Amino acid sequence: MEFIVKKDGCHGFVVTRKGYPKEYHAHTSTANGARTLINLINQGLLPRSVYLQGSARRLLTNDEYQRLKRPKQKYYNTSGHNKR
C-alpha cells in the first residue's frame, strides 16, 4: 500500500492513501506518528494505541482492517523477580 504524508498547516500531518478517494485519510500530530502508523499497516499489525487504531480504520477498507493482526497481550511479572 502506498501512502502520502503531508504537513497540515500548524496542526500536524495528514496521511492519505494513494489512488483512493480523499475520505481515506487520517490526522496525526507528529511525523513520527504518521510513520509508525504506515509501518504498522504495511506489516499487517493493528496499532496498540486507540487513536492510531481509529486512524488505521479510516485509512483502510473494512476487509483490510479486519485482516490486521491484533497485538499480543503484554506480559507483566507480578512478583517483580527476574527468574532465569
C-alpha positions, 0 to 999 in steps of 0.5 A: 500500500502506498501512502502520502504524508503531508504537513497540515498547516500548524496542526500536524500531518495528514496521511492519505492513501494513494489512488483512493478517494480523499475520505481515506485519510487520517490526522496525526500530530507528529511525523513520527506518528504518521510513520509508525502508523504506515509501518504498522499497516504495511506489516499487517499489525493493528496499532496498540494505541486507540487513536492510531487504531481509529486512524488505521480504520479510516485509512483502510477498507473494512476487509483490510482492517479486519485482516490486521493482526491484533497485538499480543497481550503484554506480559507483566511479572507480578512478583517483580523477580527476574527468574532465569 
